[in-house]
Amino acid sequence: MIIPSLRSKRKARIEIIPLIDIVFFLLATFVMVSLSMVKNQGMPVNLPRASSGVRQTQNDPHTMITVMKNGEIFFNKKKVTWTELRSSLQELTHKTPDPRIILNGDEEATLGKAVSVLNEAHTLGIKKFSISTKQS
């Protein structure tokens, strides 16, 4: 008489359907996160409103200078003093033949500080300026 084995005759299988689900979930998550990333070089400030503003193309290389409402100045998210700002702008003019600066100023910042920053850049030979605003 033949005694049947207690072991199953079926071989173990690796189920790949759950693995495919996990891979697609990770792929979709990666795509969504990478699409939501925006290259922003300035500091977050409360921009003034302007109805006559024109959207600039983001393809042009530019430098962001931010003037906070308490008077602090940031050069591409790095807090700088006046002397550091001057040296950074001089270095920028040596690296880039025709640099472009975007002034990102808080709505409550003093106009004198923003004008001083633009004047400093202009004395160093930088002629392309833009001022960031919110659409009203």
C-alpha positions as CSV (number, residue, x, y, z in Angstrom):
1,M,0.0,0.0,0.0
2,I,1.2,3.5,-0.9
3,I,1.0,6.1,1.9
4,P,0.3,9.6,0.6
5,S,2.8,12.2,1.6
6,L,1.8,15.0,3.9
7,R,3.7,17.5,1.8
8,S,2.0,19.3,-0.9
9,K,3.0,18.4,-4.4
10,R,2.9,22.1,-5.4
11,K,6.2,24.0,-5.5
12,A,6.6,27.3,-3.8
13,R,6.1,30.3,-6.1
14,I,7.1,33.9,-5.8
15,E,4.1,36.1,-6.3
16,I,5.2,39.1,-8.3
17,I,1.8,40.9,-8.6
18,P,2.2,42.6,-5.1
19,L,5.8,43.4,-6.1
20,I,4.6,45.1,-9.3
21,D,2.0,47.1,-7.3
22,I,4.7,48.4,-4.9
23,V,7.0,49.3,-7.8
24,F,4.3,51.3,-9.6
25,F,3.4,53.0,-6.3
26,L,7.0,54.1,-5.7
27,L,7.3,55.2,-9.4
28,A,4.1,57.3,-9.1
29,T,5.2,58.8,-5.8
30,F,8.6,59.7,-7.3
31,V,7.0,61.4,-10.3
32,M,4.6,63.4,-8.2
33,V,7.3,64.6,-5.8
34,S,9.7,65.5,-8.6
35,L,6.9,67.5,-10.4
36,S,6.1,69.4,-7.3
37,M,9.7,70.6,-6.8
38,V,10.2,74.2,-8.0
39,K,13.5,75.8,-8.1
40,N,13.2,78.9,-6.0
41,Q,16.3,80.9,-5.2
42,G,14.7,83.6,-3.1
43,M,13.5,83.7,0.5
44,P,9.8,83.6,1.2
45,V,8.5,87.2,1.5
46,N,5.2,89.0,1.2
47,L,5.6,90.5,-2.3
48,P,3.8,93.7,-3.3
49,R,0.9,93.5,-5.7
50,A,1.1,94.9,-9.2
51,S,-1.5,94.7,-12.0
52,S,1.0,95.6,-14.8
53,G,3.5,92.8,-14.0
54,V,4.8,90.7,-16.9
55,R,5.8,87.0,-16.3
56,Q,9.5,86.4,-17.0
57,T,10.8,83.3,-18.6
58,Q,12.5,81.0,-16.1
59,N,15.0,79.7,-18.6
60,D,17.3,82.7,-18.3
61,P,19.9,82.3,-15.5
62,H,19.4,84.9,-12.9
63,T,20.4,85.9,-9.4
64,M,17.9,86.5,-6.7
65,I,18.4,89.3,-4.1
66,T,15.9,89.4,-1.3
67,V,15.2,92.4,1.0
68,M,13.3,91.4,4.1
69,K,11.0,93.8,6.0
70,N,13.5,94.0,8.9
71,G,16.2,95.1,6.5
72,E,18.2,91.9,6.1
73,I,19.6,91.1,2.7
74,F,19.8,87.6,1.2
75,F,21.9,86.8,-1.9
76,N,20.5,83.5,-3.3
77,K,19.1,82.4,0.1
78,K,22.4,83.3,1.9
79,K,22.2,86.2,4.4
80,V,24.9,88.8,3.5
81,T,26.1,92.1,4.7
82,W,26.7,95.1,2.5
83,T,30.3,94.3,1.9
84,E,29.5,90.6,1.2
85,L,26.8,91.7,-1.2
86,R,29.2,93.9,-3.1
87,S,31.8,91.2,-3.4
88,S,29.1,88.7,-4.5
89,L,27.9,91.0,-7.1
90,Q,31.5,91.7,-8.3
91,E,32.1,87.9,-8.5
92,L,28.8,87.6,-10.4
93,T,29.9,90.2,-13.0
94,H,33.2,88.3,-13.5
95,K,31.5,84.9,-14.0
96,T,28.6,86.0,-16.1
97,P,29.0,88.3,-19.0
98,D,25.5,89.9,-18.8
99,P,24.0,89.0,-15.4
100,R,20.4,89.4,-14.6
101,I,19.1,90.2,-11.1
102,I,15.7,89.7,-9.7
103,L,14.9,91.8,-6.6
104,N,12.6,90.0,-4.3
105,G,11.5,92.6,-1.7
106,D,9.0,92.3,1.1
107,E,5.9,94.6,0.8
108,E,6.8,96.2,4.1
109,A,10.5,96.7,3.4
110,T,11.8,100.2,3.1
111,L,12.1,101.5,-0.4
112,G,15.5,103.0,0.4
113,K,17.0,99.6,1.1
114,A,15.8,98.2,-2.2
115,V,17.0,101.2,-4.1
116,S,20.4,100.9,-2.4
117,V,20.7,97.3,-3.5
118,L,19.8,98.2,-7.1
119,N,22.2,101.2,-7.1
120,E,25.0,98.9,-5.8
121,A,24.4,96.5,-8.7
122,H,24.2,99.3,-11.2
123,T,27.5,100.8,-10.1
124,L,29.1,97.4,-10.8
125,G,27.8,97.4,-14.3
126,I,24.7,95.1,-14.0
127,K,22.0,96.5,-16.2
128,K,19.3,93.9,-16.2
129,F,16.9,94.2,-13.2
130,S,13.5,92.7,-12.5
131,I,11.3,93.2,-9.4
132,S,9.2,90.3,-8.2
133,T,5.5,91.1,-7.6
134,K,2.2,89.3,-7.0
135,Q,-0.5,89.4,-9.6
136,S,-3.4,91.6,-8.4
